[in-house]
């Protein structure tokens, strides 16, 4: 069983090379601690969202008691409501009302795992996804869609967060960027105090070399800025400077409630159709600018005043 006060999820994401479609499949769990008004309980959830720039998104979800699910983080295996994650594959089908999404996908890893923080890892930070989707009875084939697999866990969702991932660019495929900014709650007083500063970590693979901007010397120099539909980040190391920006239209986001072990749920606003611009400068070199037509952007907030439709 997960520990009391625990949230965890695996996400497989992929985007079509033409920037018109994307998919995100999640297996997750949370365990709520006992409160005066609620008994402790654990729930596992599976969600699938297919993003379509022309037709709009299709989102489905199913929840089950945790006892009916399986999570094996060390072996990278998870199963929720018949939806299965494993090394190199994902398979399942979900229905919500009249909406149905089914998938049978495989993925090839192009880079070794990375770990941003003690609670955030990328088992497969740069993958190519192939296989078959079925959206409300219509088939969709995937062939080498760029994407990633991430794994996160903790005692609750951050008070505010943003994550960006891009690995397919108009200028070529020599760059992979994954950036995360979070604002937590400091354990002060009876309810805690929201941290005044975002913590930003960045991982880069550029021209075959990995740069990890998440060490003790990197964190004070990294910066993140989160607004309603946009995320900016920048970092600097001894080897390179990096500045990036991702943005998307309101209708390209899908809102999902993310339950917390205690208190109100977080609002997770996600898209696989974000635009991106990233500037990379190797030490002593000239800046190189990259543009993406589809990238992953996820914004997390405790506020309900964000204007994005909550689908699930």
N, C-alpha and C positions, 0 to 999 in steps of 0.2 A: 504493500500500500504506500502511496505517497505520504510524505510528512504532513502533519497538520499545518494549514496555511501554506499551500503549495500550488503553483501554476506552472505548466510546462506545455510546450508544443513543438511539433515538427512541421515544417512547411517546405513543399516542393513548388517552385515557381518556374514559369517558362513564358517566353514571348515570341511571337512570330517575327521572322526577320524583316517583314515589310511594315512592322509597327501597327498592324491593324487589330491583332488579337493577343490575348494572353490568358494564362490559367494559373490559379493558385489553389493547392490542395493542402489541407491542414488536418493533422491528428493532434488533439490536445487533451489536457485534463486539468482539473482543479479540485482541491480539497478544502472545504470550508471548515474553519475552526469553530468550536462550540461557542455560542453566545447566549445571553439570557433568553433570547427569543428564538433561537435556532439550534437544532441539534447538529453535530458534525456530520458531514456527508461528502462523498466524492463522486464526481461526474466526469465522464469522458465524452469528447465531442469530435465529430468529423465534419468538415465543411469543404465545399468545392465552389469556386467562383470562376466563371468563364467571362472574360472581358472582351467586348466587341465594340470597336470604335463606331461602327455604323448602326448596329442594332441595340446597343446597350448591354449591360451585364445580365448574367443568369447566375443566381446564388442559391445554394441548397445547404442544408445542415441536418444532422441527426445527433441526438444526445442519448447516452446510455449510462446506467450505473457503472462505476469504475470496475466493479467485479467482473463485468462482461467484456472488458477490454484487456489488451496486453501491451505493455511497454517494456522494451529491453534496450535501454540506451547504449549499453556497452557493445551490443551486437547490431545496433541500429535497426531494430525491428519494432514495429508498432501495428496494432490492429484495433480498429474501433468500428463497430456497426458494419462489419464485413469489409471495411476499407483497409487495405494493407500497404504498409511502407516497408521497404527493405533496401538493401544495398543494390542499387542499379535498377530498381523497379518500383512501381506504384500501381495499384489495381483497386477498383471499387465502383460503387454506384450509390447515389443518394437522391432522395426525392423530398421536396417541400411543396405541399399543395400540388399545383399542376406542373411544377418545374421538376425536371429530372436531368441529372448529369451523370454520365458513366465514363470511365477511363481505363485504359490498359496501356501503360506507359513504361518505357525504359529510359535510362539516362546513362551517359558516359561521362566520367569525371576527367577534366582536363587539368586539374590542379590539386595538390594535397590539401588536407584539412587545415583550417585555421581556427584559432580561438581568440576572440576579441577580449573577453572578460571572463571571470570565473562563472558567470551565468549566461554567457552567450557564445555559441560556437557555430562554425560553418563546416559541417562534415564534408560537404561537397560545394565549395564556393564558386566553381565555374563548371557548368555541365552543359551538355547538349541533349535535348529531350526529343524522343521519337515515339511514335505509337498512334493511338486512336482515342479521340474524344467523341462522345455522343451527347448532343445538347438538345433536349426536348425532341429526341428522335432523329435529329439531323447529324450525320457523321462529319467529323472533321479530322483530317490526318495531320500529324505533326512529323516533321522530318528535320532533325538537327536544330530545334528551337533553342536558343541560348537561355540559360536560367541558372538556378542555384538551389541548394537545400540548406536550410538553417534550423538550428535547434536552440531554444531558449528556455530558461526555467528560473524560478525564484519564489519568494514568499507572497508576492503580489505583482500586478502590473505597475509600471512606472506612472507617476503622476502626469508626466508629459514625455513624449518620445517622438523620434523620427528615425526611420531607417531608409537608406537608399542603396540600390544595387543596380549596376549596369555593366554589361560585358559584350555589347554589340553596338558598334559605332559606324557612322557614315564613313569615317576615315580608316576603318580596318578593325581587326580583332586583337590588337596587341595590348589592350588595356582592360583590366577588370578593377572595379572600384566597389567597395562595400563600406558604407559609413553609417554610424549609429550615434545618436545623441539622446541622452536621457536626463530627466530631472526627477529625482526621487524625493522621499519624505524623510527628513532627519528625525531621529528618535529623541525629540525634545518635548517635554510637556506631556499631557495626557493624550493629545491627538497628533503630536508631531508637528514639524514645521517644514514647509516645502523648501527645498534647496534653492538658493538664489541663483545658482549657476548650472548651466547644462554641462554634462560630462560627455565629451565627444571622442570616439575611437574610430580609426580609419584603417582599412587594409587595402593595399594596392598591389596588383601584379602588372608590371609594365615591362614590355619587351623581354619577357621571360624571367624577370627578377621580382621577387616579392619584397615589399616594403610594409612593415607593420608599425603604424603610428599609434600605438596604444601603451607605450611604456611610461615609466615615471617621469622621464624627461619630455615625452611627447605631450602628455595630457595638458600641462599648463599652456602649451602653445596652440593646441587644437581649439577650434571655434566651431560652434553650431548656431544656427538661427532658424527657428520654426515659425512659420506664419500659416494662414488659413489653408493655402493650397500649394505651398512652396517650402522647400528645405534647402538651406545653404550650409556649406561646411568648408573648412579649410584646415590644413595642417602643414607642418614643416618638420623635416628631419635633417640629419646630417647629409643625406643623399639627394633629397628632392623637396620641392614645394608643390602643394596641391591645393586647388580651389575648385569647388564644384557647386552646382545648382540644379535641382530637379523641381519640376512643376507640372501640374495637370489641371484640367477643367473639372468643375464640380461634378458633372454628369459621368466622368470617368472613374470616380471614386465609388467604392462600395463600403457602407458602414456595417460593422459587426459589433454586437455587444460582447465584451470580454469580461466574464464574471471574475470578481475578486473574492478571495477567501473571507473577507469581511468588508463591509461598507458597500457603496454603490459600484456598479460595473464601470469599467473603462469603455471608451468608444474607440474602436480601431477603424481607421479610415484608410483604405488601401486601394491601390491601382497597379496594374501592370502596364499601363499606357502612358506613363509620365515621359515628358521630354527631359533631356539632360544636356548640360554643357559642363565640361571639365577641362581645366587647364593644368598641365603637368610641366614642371620645369626641373630637369635634372641639374644638380649642382654644377655650375659653370657652363650650362647649356642655354639654349633659347627656348621659350615657351612653346609647347605643342597643345593645340586646342582640339577637343573631340566633341562631337555632337551625336546624340542618340534620339531616335524617334520613339523608342519604347524602352522603358526602364521600370524597375520596381520602386514604388514609393509608398511607405506606410507611416501614417501619423497617428499617434496615440494621445488621447486627451480625456480628462475627467469631466470636461464641460460638454453639455448637450447643445450648446448654442454655436454649432459649427456649420449648419446648412447642408450637410450631406445626408442623403437618404439612408436610413438604417434598414438594411435588407434582412438581417438575421439577428 
